[in-house]
């Protein structure tokens, strides 16, 4: 398992409530949902390292 770094996040309580509900709808933790959202945003913005495709 890869190492993960902890950090403090200040977030509006109403926004957090929406994230918590979204996470519950998709059977994820709030932390897992935030990781999913950030990963998807990075992927959509093409900010993740490119993976080589095997021929």
Number of C-alpha atoms within 10 A of each C-alpha: 3 4 5 6 5 6 6 5 6 7 8 8 9 9 10 14 12 12 18 18 16 15 18 13 9 10 11 15 15 18 12 12 19 16 12 14 13 12 14 13 13 13 13 10 9 10 10 12 8 8 6 6 5 4 3
